[in-house]
C-alpha cells in the first residue's frame, strides 16, 4: 500500500489481493501522466467521465469527486477499486461496469489505459465510439513499451485524428479528436475458429473467443498438451476449469464425461463469456455447467470438487509473478475433496512441481515436452 500523489489529493492505494512480499504499486507513471494532463489542460470533468481499463482503480479513485464510470475486464481490478474507494472516498458515486455491460450512452471525457491486448482495445473502442461526440475529450495512456503504431492506428480508425505526447518517465499519452463522420464498421469480435485434430474430445470443434482472451486466435501449446492427456473419469464428478479462458479444457472434460458438473472460473469477464459460448455450442445438452467471474476459487466451497484443471498465468499486467499460480494452487487444495485431483500444465522452467509437493505432499509428471509439463497432485 502507498500514497498516490495526484492533483486531487493523495489517496492510499493497494492492489487486490494484496501481496505484501511483492510490494507492487496500484498505479504507475502512465496514471500519473494522464491525471496531470487533465489538471494542466483544465479539462472539464463535470460531464460523463469514463475510465476504461483502469487497472487497480487509480483513475476513478483520484477522480471520485466527479462521479466517474469505470469499465474493466478484470474482477481483481474491480475488487481493488472497491477497496480503494472505501478507503479514500466512501461517499463517492462511482459506477463500476464490466466490459460485457452496456456502456454509457454519452461520454464527455474518455480515459483509456491501453491494455496488453490490442484486440481488447479494438473491441472496447468499437463499443464506446457511439457514445463519443465531437466535444468528447479522449485521452489514452500507457507505458512507452505498451504503445505501438498499431495502437495509434486503432484510435485513428475508430475515434478520429490521433497524436501522441512526449514520453515522461517512460509513459506516453494518446490524444484523439473524435470525428463524428467516421464509420469504423463493426467490431470483428468475438472470433470463432475450428480446433485442430488429435487433441481429444474437442478435435475439430469450434471455439468462441471474445477480445482479450489468451491465445484468442489459436490453440496455445500448453493447453494442447493438457487436452491430449486429460484424466479419464466417469460418473458425476464436480470438475473445475480454473482460469478457464475460452473454456476449451472444461468443455473437453464435459464431453469426455457427460455426467460431470463443470464450473468455469476466471477473473476476466471476457474469458467467462467466451467459455460459456464455447460450452453451449459443443457440450451435450444434459451436461451441467456454471460460469463464475471471480478470484480463483475464493467463492467455491471447501471439499466440493473432484477434479481441478488449471493452466495458470504467470504475469500480472507487465509484472512477472507467481502470485496468481500460488493462489490458484492453494484454492484448489481447499476446494478439492479428499482424493480429489489437481491437474496443472505450465512451462517447465516455472517449477510448479516444487510448490505442489509442498501443498499436496507429492505430485506426478503426467506428460511433458521440451517446453511444457502436465502435473497431477492428489489431496490426501
PyMOL commands that set and color helices and strands:
alter all, ss='L'
color gray80, all
select helices_A, chain A and resi 29-40+58-62+64-66+75-88+118-129+144-146+149-158+221-228+248-256+269-282+323-335+348-350+352-360
alter helices_A, ss='H'
color red, helices_A
select strands_A, chain A and resi 2-6+9-13+49-52+69-72+95-98+107-113+132-143+162-164+171-177+191-194+206-209+238-242+261-266+288-293+305-310+315-316+319-320+336-347+364-368+372-378
alter strands_A, ss='S'
color yellow, strands_A
deselect
rebuild
show_as cartoon
